[in-house]
């Protein structure tokens, strides 16, 4: 497997995200994401497996009655959701199917986050607002980006 260098990775990430600049918090996230993606590549973990694991942790989060476990599962779900695309870029495994799978998994995970937040006692208007913001910023980007 011919893995992308960090420079190639950040250039491709920027292309996929409409030429987004690699500065500030985005730069820090991409440094972390690249290193984790390289580790996943070394372990031969596929991007689609990470997408599926991220979805499964979101479902488990919604099923638990423990706020502490729910928070841990949320962090794991977000991490896997955040690096699946990075792993695809690093491994050179970007695909239309992966983009669709990621988008579907994201919408289901967001619904799980909404339910889990309400279940642990966050006021409904807060979780609905958070879900609306997450969906509004993410869905158009996910559906408008051409995956190669």
N, C-alpha and C positions, 0 to 999 in steps of 0.2 A: 504494500500500500504506500503510495507516494503522498506524504502528508504535506500540507501547506505550511509555509513559514509564517511567523507572526505578522510580518509585513503583508504577505499575500492574504492572510486571514482578515486583517483589518481593512484592507482595500476591498475585498469581496463583501465583507459585512457592510461597509459603507455603501457600496453599489446596491446591494439588496435593500437597504434602508433609504433609498432615494438620494444618495450622496451625502448622508448625514455626516457632520464633522465628528472626528474622534478626539474629543476634548473633555476635560472635567470628569464627571461621574461616569460618563460613557467610556472614556479611556480606561478608568480604573476597572469598570465592569469587564471590559474586553480583555484586559490583562489577565484577570481572574478566570474568565470564561475560556480563554485560549489555553491556559495551563490545565484546567480541568478537562477540556476537550482533548488535549494531547494525552492525558492520563487515560481517558476513556478509549482513545484510539489504541493505546498500548495494550489495554485490557480487551480489545476487540469488541467493545460495546457499541452497538449501532445506534444511530440517531432515533430510529423508530422504536427501539427498545426503551430508550430514555423517555420518549413521548408516552409510551404505554405505562411505564413506571410512574411518571408524573401524574397521569390520570388515575392510576390505581391508588396512589397516596392521597390524592384529592378525595376520592370516594371513601377511603378509609377514614380520612379526617371528618367527613360528614357523618360517618357511622359511629364515631367514638362519642362517649359522654364526658370525657375528660378534657377540660380546656387546655391543660398542659400538653397532653398528647396531640390534641388538635393543632396547637401552635407548632409543635415539632413537625407534624405531618405537613402543615402549610409551608413551612420553610423548605422541607424536602421537595414538595410538589413544585414550588416556585423555582427552586434551583434546577430541577430536572427540566422544567419547561423553559428555563432560561438558557440551558446549555445544549439542548437537542439540536437546535439550528447551528450552533457553533461547532458541534461535533460533525454535522453534515458538511459544513464548509471545510473544516480541517481535513476530513477524510475524503473530500471531493465526491460526496454522495448526495448532493442536493438533487431533489426530484419533485416533480409535480405531486406525486402520491404523498411524499413526505410533507409537503406544504399543506395539502388537504387534510392529512391525518393530524398534523399539528393544530390546524385551525379547529377541527372538530373536537379534538381533545381539550383545547383551550376553552371552548364554549361550555363543554360539560364540566370541566374543572371550575370555571367561574360560577356555575350554578351550585356546585358543591360548596364553594367558599361562601356563597350567599346563604345557603341553608345552614352551614356550620356556624356562621356568625350569628344568625338569628337564634339558633339552638342554644348557644352558650350565653345568650342574654343581651347581645348588642341590639339596640333598638332597630326595629324594622327599617325606619327611614334612613338610618346610617348605612346598613348593609345594602339596601337598595341603591343608595347614592354611590357607594363604593363600587358596586357591581356595574352600575350604569357608566361610571367613569372608566372603569377597566375595559368594558366592552366597547365603549365608544371610541377610545383611543386605539385599541388593539385590532378590532375587527376590520375596519377599513384598510389599515396597513397590511394586514394579513391577506386580504382578498385583492388588493391592488398591486402587490409586488409580483412581478413575473419571475417564477422559479424556473431555472434551466434544467 
